[in-house]
Amino acid sequence: SELWKHGKACGTYHISHLDDPGHELFHIDGKLVDRYFFCKTLRGYHERHCFIPENIRDRYCQSLDKLPLLAGRKSLKTVVGEGYSEVGNDKTSVDRKNEYDDSILKPKMLAMAVPAFFLLSCAFFCPCFQARKREAAHTVLSKEPISMDSISSLEMNSASEKFPGSPMRVPPSPMRVPPSPSRFSMSPKLNRLGSIHLNMSQVARATNNFSPSLRIGEGGFGTVYKAELPDGQVVAIKRARKEHFSALHTEFRSEVELLAKIDHRNLVKHLGYVEKGMERLIITEYVPNGTLREHLDGLKGKILDFNQRLEISIDVAHGLTYLHLYAEKQIIHRDIKSSNILLTESYRAKVADFGFARLGDDSDKTHVSTKVKGTVGYLDPEYMRTYQLTTKSDVYSFGILLAEILTGRRPVDLKKPPDERVTIKWVFRKYNERRFAEMVDPLMNESINEEILVKMFDLAIRCAAPTRADRPDMKAVGEQLWGIRMDYLRSDRRG
Ligand SMILES: Nc1ncnc2c1ncn2[C@@H]1O[C@H](COP(=O)(O)OP(=O)(O)OP(=O)(O)O)[C@@H](O)[C@H]1O
């Protein structure tokens, strides 16, 4: 049900109410967004003197409104932030830097703020500019890092490395590889985008000299350590493995580039970046409760119940929707899998590992890659065949993940009888035989309403359709999962 609508000049909003409080759906200009973006957008509109009913802000946005707007910095933050306040683009590099940088406004920043103010004042009064607001904000923002640091030749080379000029391939586009050289400055100092500023001796202290006792995992990229910063904050530090350093260079930078732009509760947050000599370290938020795969394997004690599995699926769908639709530039994750889904103490999911991710391009919809990357079992067959990467490749992987969440089975399990080894094929067959309950993870020990099961498996199968045109987009997937969850909660109450 629609709560309220605002005049066109301020955009339109509505809130749909589900049965249980705390699970409302927020829409801005017809798009489903999470509460955080909803409130940030409202706040932006409030600052523009649009009428916002008090009860809406009090009810849904109180905690957000308590976020400090730093005195003396407010005007720059507001001007730049406002010009960039498209739904989902709530955090910009400039915005983030303002929020975290504890020093007072620097002359260079003021020098940028003045033209930005004129540009954005113009944006506010000229209707034609409104439609182009996002593009203009890109221009303003992409200039900013150049004014701060010198250009790295390595960064300039990467576009041609990734997209050789063969007629088969999509030509390099400024949208795809944005000019943000300061992020990869070869300076030994910490990258300025990160909110945590550490030098190598502080890193060494925080990780106890990369002590094996603080090692929390190992991936293709390198080793991950848990670290405690001097202020007590616990973070994860990913350390690139030296022997793979040159091979990982582009990937590493791609990871830094992408993470720095992302701010969503269902995506692991990037906190800082260290470049020093042959060390490349990414500091991210520490997500304490292990990977989804570990939980499905029963390695964490308690077995995930159906509702938790449903919520985890919704969280992943929201994280991916953000990457596909609302990030500053479209991002295709490319490596969605259960070991890349990290869980919080309250079993909320965060999508991790953007090492394989690359920027998408909203304009041409497909990219032709030089090599197929991803993990066996989750790889989109159409991408493998054509080398064309689209957001639907993530949808495919999500379908495989959903089947994994429901059945508990790995996507490929060679220990199973031959006709059960590829989980999605087995699911498809069982689905056609209408043997739904037989597919459910035996560890779950719950009887779930058949209608709910049908909807869940149906969604997994549609996401993993062999042809991408038959797959829903991630936003639709999230909405369908919400609907299923409502049905589930109702059936649970009845049952
Ligand atoms: N931010 C984090 N918080 C807590 N644990 C983490 C974090 N990031 C990674 N880990 C742990 O470290 C392990 C390795 O992570 P990493 O992302 O490097 O590799 P992976 O995703 O398992 O493998 P690959 O990168 O080859 O796909 C994860 O499985 C997880 O257990």
The ligand as an SDF file (V2000), in Angstrom:
LIG
                    3D

 31 33  0  0  0  0  0  0  0  0999 V2000
   35.9150   -9.5520    5.0910 N   0  0  0  0  0  0  0  0  0  0  0  0
   36.0690  -10.7630    5.5980 C   0  0  0  0  0  0  0  0  0  0  0  0
   35.6740  -11.0460    6.8410 N   0  0  0  0  0  0  0  0  0  0  0  0
   35.8380  -12.2720    7.3630 C   0  0  0  0  0  0  0  0  0  0  0  0
   36.3850  -13.3060    6.6980 N   0  0  0  0  0  0  0  0  0  0  0  0
   36.7960  -13.1040    5.4340 C   0  0  0  0  0  0  0  0  0  0  0  0
   36.6660  -11.8230    4.8130 C   0  0  0  0  0  0  0  0  0  0  0  0
   37.1410  -11.9240    3.5580 N   0  0  0  0  0  0  0  0  0  0  0  0
   37.5480  -13.1810    3.3990 C   0  0  0  0  0  0  0  0  0  0  0  0
   37.3550  -13.8990    4.5080 N   0  0  0  0  0  0  0  0  0  0  0  0
   37.6840  -15.3180    4.7240 C   0  0  0  0  0  0  0  0  0  0  0  0
   38.8310  -15.6050    3.9570 O   0  0  0  0  0  0  0  0  0  0  0  0
   38.5450  -16.6310    3.0020 C   0  0  0  0  0  0  0  0  0  0  0  0
   39.2920  -16.3590    1.7180 C   0  0  0  0  0  0  0  0  0  0  0  0
   38.7070  -15.2340    1.1200 O   0  0  0  0  0  0  0  0  0  0  0  0
   39.0320  -14.7990   -0.3610 P   0  0  0  0  0  0  0  0  0  0  0  0
   38.0140  -13.8160   -0.7480 O   0  0  0  0  0  0  0  0  0  0  0  0
   40.4380  -14.3710   -0.4540 O   0  0  0  0  0  0  0  0  0  0  0  0
   38.9670  -16.1290   -1.1660 O   0  0  0  0  0  0  0  0  0  0  0  0
   37.7830  -17.0420   -1.7420 P   0  0  0  0  0  0  0  0  0  0  0  0
   36.6370  -16.1880   -2.1290 O   0  0  0  0  0  0  0  0  0  0  0  0
   37.4940  -18.1320   -0.7600 O   0  0  0  0  0  0  0  0  0  0  0  0
   38.4890  -17.6680   -2.9850 O   0  0  0  0  0  0  0  0  0  0  0  0
   38.7600  -16.9980   -4.4210 P   0  0  0  0  0  0  0  0  0  0  0  0
   39.2160  -15.6080   -4.1740 O   0  0  0  0  0  0  0  0  0  0  0  0
   39.8300  -17.8500   -4.9980 O   0  0  0  0  0  0  0  0  0  0  0  0
   37.4710  -17.0690   -5.1370 O   0  0  0  0  0  0  0  0  0  0  0  0
   37.0310  -16.6480    2.8590 C   0  0  0  0  0  0  0  0  0  0  0  0
   36.5640  -17.9010    2.4770 O   0  0  0  0  0  0  0  0  0  0  0  0
   36.5890  -16.2600    4.2640 C   0  0  0  0  0  0  0  0  0  0  0  0
   36.5840  -17.3890    5.0930 O   0  0  0  0  0  0  0  0  0  0  0  0
  1  2  1  0
  2  3  1  0
  2  7  2  0
  3  4  2  0
  4  5  1  0
  5  6  2  0
  6  7  1  0
  6 10  1  0
  7  8  1  0
  8  9  2  0
  9 10  1  0
 10 11  1  0
 11 12  1  0
 11 30  1  0
 12 13  1  0
 13 14  1  0
 13 28  1  0
 14 15  1  0
 15 16  1  0
 16 17  2  0
 16 18  1  0
 16 19  1  0
 19 20  1  0
 20 21  2  0
 20 22  1  0
 20 23  1  0
 23 24  1  0
 24 25  2  0
 24 26  1  0
 24 27  1  0
 28 29  1  0
 28 30  1  0
 30 31  1  0
M  END
$$$$
